[in-house]
């Protein structure tokens, strides 16, 4: 394949990448998709998905991504189990070097590498991921209805998640390492009002030190507050301390913002600062971060590639 020039090379195998592949294959662009270090993307860690349109059976993230991959494969997409270690995006033909040492040459590249949630680095996060630990309230909040949960963070995202969860859960703890917030005052006031109703509780100047469970699911979170340890029994904890776009390998060759998100909209919705290079999904989306919005941007990227190749 090293001697061939690929029409459409996709980096990333989440909803954005697989949808781009489906649309690209239907346009006879013979897409090649590099799966990356986590085939299927971070969605594969979600045990149930209840908001994918038409999926009444609440499939797991793994099952949904297997279905999307099968669809793309049936249409002719070639999947490569590898990762990109370096990229040269300038010029009409782009060159991407894989971990295996193989160099792929392509007329267009769709970057769909996603973004990963920031975590605290605690062992309990790995143990109970998908079993009480989450980074997406709109994705997983439904599974904690009428239960007590916590949100870790003090920014706008943390307050948005906490307010949303308060409509579903019996109580929401907001755990923040300071007593000041980066969220808007109106969000703080809303959660303070919920606190008065007994639906929320602020746990401030507190640091999460441990996540505990029974071996199968999370049962409590431990915080250090004022030099004392406090264990809070709960069913779920949602991390809202930011996301990290997986774009490091492309930095320097493409325009990104201060946090590493790829800047798009250069004429077309998914076009980047480099002609022939497009970005879709969470690597370019700091706002929505939903499976369905990622899939939609993957569709846009494929249509933008087709438009570019047609001159």
C-alpha positions as CSV (number, residue, x, y, z in Angstrom):
1,X,0.0,0.0,0.0
2,X,3.0,2.3,0.6
3,X,3.4,2.9,-3.2
4,X,-0.3,3.7,-3.7
5,X,-1.9,7.1,-3.2
6,X,-5.1,6.8,-1.1
7,X,-8.0,9.0,-2.0
8,X,-9.4,9.2,1.5
9,X,-7.4,8.3,4.6
10,X,-9.2,8.4,8.0
11,X,-7.5,8.5,11.3
12,X,-9.7,7.3,14.1
13,X,-12.4,4.6,14.4
14,X,-15.0,6.2,16.6
15,X,-18.5,7.4,15.4
16,X,-16.9,10.2,13.4
17,X,-14.3,8.1,11.7
18,X,-16.7,5.2,10.9
19,X,-19.4,7.5,9.6
20,X,-16.9,9.3,7.4
21,X,-15.8,5.9,6.1
22,X,-19.4,4.9,5.3
23,X,-20.1,8.0,3.3
24,X,-16.7,7.9,1.7
25,X,-17.2,4.3,0.6
26,X,-20.6,5.1,-0.9
27,X,-19.0,7.9,-2.9
28,X,-16.5,5.3,-4.3
29,X,-13.6,7.0,-2.6
30,X,-12.1,3.7,-1.3
31,X,-11.4,5.0,2.2
32,X,-8.7,3.5,4.4
33,X,-9.2,3.9,8.1
34,X,-6.5,3.7,10.8
35,X,-8.1,2.4,14.0
36,X,-5.6,3.9,16.5
37,X,-4.7,2.6,19.9
38,X,-8.4,2.3,21.0
39,X,-10.4,0.7,18.2
40,X,-13.9,2.1,18.3
41,X,-12.9,5.1,20.4
42,X,-13.9,6.0,23.9
43,X,-17.5,5.1,23.2
44,X,-16.6,1.5,23.6
45,X,-16.3,2.0,27.4
46,X,-20.0,3.0,27.7
47,X,-22.0,-0.1,28.9
48,X,-25.3,1.2,27.5
49,X,-26.4,3.9,25.1
50,X,-30.0,5.0,25.4
51,X,-29.9,8.1,23.2
52,X,-28.7,6.8,19.8
53,X,-31.7,7.4,17.5
54,X,-33.6,4.3,16.7
55,X,-31.6,2.0,19.0
56,X,-34.4,1.0,21.3
57,X,-32.5,-1.9,22.8
58,X,-29.9,0.4,24.5
59,X,-26.8,-1.2,22.9
60,X,-23.4,-1.1,24.6
61,X,-20.9,1.3,23.1
62,X,-18.8,-1.7,22.0
63,X,-21.8,-3.3,20.1
64,X,-22.7,0.0,18.4
65,X,-19.1,0.6,17.2
66,X,-18.9,-3.0,16.0
67,X,-22.1,-2.4,13.9
68,X,-20.7,0.8,12.5
69,X,-17.4,-0.9,11.6
70,X,-19.2,-3.8,10.0
71,X,-21.3,-1.4,7.9
72,X,-18.2,0.5,6.7
73,X,-16.3,-2.8,6.0
74,X,-19.2,-4.2,4.0
75,X,-19.1,-1.0,1.8
76,X,-15.4,-1.5,1.1
77,X,-13.5,0.4,3.8
78,X,-10.1,-1.0,4.6
79,X,-9.4,-1.0,8.3
80,X,-5.8,-0.9,9.6
81,X,-5.0,-2.0,13.1
82,X,-2.2,0.6,13.7
83,X,-1.6,4.2,14.9
84,X,-0.1,7.3,13.4
85,X,3.2,8.3,14.9
86,X,4.1,11.2,12.6
87,X,2.4,13.2,9.8
88,X,3.4,15.4,7.0
89,X,0.3,17.2,5.8
90,X,1.7,19.9,3.5
91,X,1.5,19.5,-0.3
92,X,-1.1,17.8,-2.4
93,X,-0.1,14.3,-1.2
94,X,0.0,13.8,2.6
95,X,2.3,11.3,4.2
96,X,1.4,9.5,7.5
97,X,3.8,7.2,9.2
98,X,2.4,4.3,11.2
99,X,3.7,2.6,14.3
100,X,4.7,-0.4,12.1
101,X,6.9,1.9,10.1
102,X,4.7,1.9,7.0
103,X,4.2,5.2,5.3
104,X,0.8,6.0,3.8
105,X,0.3,8.6,1.1
106,X,-3.1,10.2,0.6
107,X,-4.8,13.0,-1.3
108,X,-7.1,13.7,1.7
109,X,-7.0,13.0,5.4
110,X,-9.9,13.1,7.8
111,X,-8.7,13.4,11.4
112,X,-11.2,11.8,13.7
113,X,-8.9,11.0,16.7
114,X,-11.4,12.2,19.3
115,X,-10.7,13.5,22.8
116,X,-10.3,11.8,26.1
117,X,-11.8,13.0,29.3
118,X,-9.3,14.1,32.0
119,X,-9.3,11.9,35.0
120,X,-7.7,12.1,38.4
121,X,-5.4,9.2,38.0
122,X,-6.8,7.0,40.8
123,X,-6.9,3.3,40.6
124,X,-10.6,3.2,41.3
125,X,-11.3,5.1,38.1
126,X,-9.9,2.2,36.1
127,X,-11.6,-0.4,38.3
128,X,-15.1,1.1,38.1
129,X,-15.0,2.8,34.7
130,X,-18.5,2.1,33.2
131,X,-19.6,0.7,36.6
132,X,-20.1,3.9,38.5
133,X,-17.4,6.1,37.0
134,X,-18.2,8.2,34.0
135,X,-17.3,11.5,32.3
136,X,-20.6,12.1,30.5
137,X,-23.8,12.8,32.5
138,X,-26.0,13.1,29.4
139,X,-24.7,9.7,28.2
140,X,-24.9,7.8,31.5
141,X,-27.0,9.9,33.9
142,X,-30.2,7.9,33.2
143,X,-28.7,4.8,34.8
144,X,-28.5,6.6,38.1
145,X,-32.1,7.7,38.5
146,X,-33.1,8.2,42.1
147,X,-29.6,7.5,43.3
148,X,-27.0,9.7,44.9
149,X,-24.0,10.8,42.6
150,X,-21.2,13.2,42.6
151,X,-19.7,15.6,40.0
152,X,-16.0,16.5,40.3
153,X,-15.1,19.9,39.0
154,X,-15.8,23.6,39.3
155,X,-16.2,24.9,35.7
156,X,-19.2,25.4,33.5
157,X,-19.2,21.7,32.4
158,X,-19.3,20.5,36.0
159,X,-22.3,22.7,36.8
160,X,-24.1,21.8,33.7
161,X,-23.7,18.1,34.5
162,X,-24.7,18.6,38.2
163,X,-27.8,20.5,37.3
164,X,-28.8,17.9,34.7
165,X,-28.2,15.1,37.1
166,X,-30.2,16.8,39.8
167,X,-33.3,16.3,37.6
168,X,-32.7,12.6,37.6
169,X,-30.9,11.7,40.8
170,X,-32.0,11.9,44.4
171,X,-28.9,14.0,45.3
172,X,-25.8,15.4,43.6
173,X,-22.6,16.3,45.4
174,X,-20.4,18.9,43.6
175,X,-16.8,18.2,44.7
176,X,-14.3,21.0,43.9
177,X,-10.8,21.6,45.1
178,X,-11.4,25.3,45.7
179,X,-14.3,27.5,47.0
180,X,-14.4,29.6,43.8
181,X,-15.8,28.6,40.5
182,X,-15.1,29.1,36.8
183,X,-18.8,28.6,36.0
184,X,-21.2,31.5,35.3
185,X,-22.9,33.0,38.4
186,X,-26.3,31.9,37.1
187,X,-25.2,28.3,37.0
188,X,-23.9,28.6,40.6
189,X,-27.1,30.2,41.7
190,X,-29.2,27.4,40.2
191,X,-27.2,24.7,42.0
192,X,-27.3,26.7,45.2
193,X,-31.1,26.8,44.9
194,X,-31.1,23.0,44.4
195,X,-29.0,22.7,47.5
196,X,-31.7,24.5,49.5
197,X,-34.2,21.9,48.2
198,X,-31.9,19.1,49.4
199,X,-31.1,18.0,45.8
200,X,-27.5,19.1,45.9
201,X,-24.6,19.6,48.2
202,X,-21.4,21.6,47.7
203,X,-18.2,19.8,48.9
204,X,-15.6,22.6,48.6
205,X,-11.9,22.8,49.2
206,X,-11.9,19.1,48.9
207,X,-9.7,16.7,47.0
208,X,-10.8,13.2,45.9
209,X,-8.3,10.7,47.2
210,X,-10.1,7.4,46.6
211,X,-13.0,5.7,44.8
212,X,-14.3,2.6,46.6
213,X,-16.6,-0.2,45.6
214,X,-17.6,-3.8,46.1
215,X,-15.5,-5.2,43.2
216,X,-18.3,-4.9,40.7
217,X,-19.6,-1.3,41.2
218,X,-18.7,2.0,42.8
219,X,-20.1,2.5,46.3
220,X,-18.4,5.6,47.7
221,X,-15.9,8.4,47.1
222,X,-13.4,9.5,49.6
223,X,-12.3,13.2,49.9
224,X,-9.7,15.0,52.0
225,X,-11.3,18.2,53.3
226,X,-9.7,20.5,55.8
227,X,-7.2,17.9,56.8
228,X,-9.9,15.4,57.5
229,X,-11.0,12.4,55.5
230,X,-14.7,12.0,54.5
231,X,-16.3,9.1,52.8
232,X,-19.5,9.8,50.8
233,X,-21.7,6.8,49.9
234,X,-23.0,7.1,46.4
235,X,-23.7,5.1,43.2
236,X,-21.8,7.2,40.6
237,X,-19.2,9.8,40.1
238,X,-18.9,12.0,37.0
239,X,-15.5,13.6,36.2
240,X,-15.9,17.1,34.7
241,X,-12.3,18.4,34.9
242,X,-11.8,18.9,31.2
243,X,-11.0,16.9,28.0
244,X,-7.8,16.3,26.1
245,X,-8.1,16.3,22.3
246,X,-6.0,13.5,20.8
247,X,-4.2,15.8,18.3
248,X,-0.6,15.8,19.6
249,X,0.8,14.0,16.5
250,X,-0.6,16.7,14.2
251,X,0.5,19.7,16.2
252,X,2.8,22.0,14.2
253,X,1.3,20.9,10.9
254,X,-2.2,22.1,11.4
255,X,-3.9,25.0,13.2
256,X,-5.2,24.1,16.7
257,X,-6.4,26.3,19.5
258,X,-4.7,26.8,22.9
259,X,-6.0,23.5,24.2
260,X,-5.2,21.5,21.1
261,X,-8.6,21.3,19.5
262,X,-8.3,21.4,15.7
263,X,-9.7,24.6,14.2
264,X,-12.3,23.9,11.4
265,X,-14.6,25.9,9.2
266,X,-12.0,27.1,6.8
267,X,-14.5,27.4,4.0
268,X,-16.3,24.1,4.6
269,X,-17.6,22.9,7.9
270,X,-14.8,20.4,8.6
271,X,-12.0,22.0,6.5
272,X,-8.9,22.7,8.5
273,X,-6.1,25.2,7.9
274,X,-4.4,22.7,5.5
275,X,-6.1,22.1,2.1
276,X,-7.1,18.4,1.8
277,X,-7.2,17.9,5.6
278,X,-10.5,17.7,7.4
279,X,-11.4,17.1,11.1
280,X,-14.5,15.6,12.6
281,X,-15.7,14.5,16.0
282,X,-14.4,15.4,19.5
283,X,-10.9,16.3,18.3
284,X,-12.5,19.5,16.8
285,X,-15.6,19.8,19.1
286,X,-15.2,21.3,22.6
287,X,-18.9,21.8,23.1
288,X,-21.2,18.9,22.4
289,X,-19.1,15.7,22.6
290,X,-21.9,13.3,21.8
291,X,-21.7,10.2,19.7
292,X,-24.5,11.4,17.4
293,X,-22.9,14.8,16.8
294,X,-19.5,13.1,16.1
295,X,-21.2,10.9,13.6
296,X,-22.9,13.9,11.9
297,X,-19.5,15.7,11.6
298,X,-18.1,12.5,10.1
299,X,-20.8,12.7,7.4
300,X,-19.9,16.3,6.8
301,X,-16.2,15.5,6.5
302,X,-16.8,12.8,3.9
303,X,-19.0,15.2,1.9
304,X,-16.3,17.9,2.2
305,X,-13.6,15.4,1.0
306,X,-15.8,14.5,-2.0
307,X,-16.2,18.2,-2.8
308,X,-12.4,18.8,-2.5
309,X,-11.5,15.8,-4.7
310,X,-14.0,17.0,-7.3
311,X,-12.2,20.3,-7.5
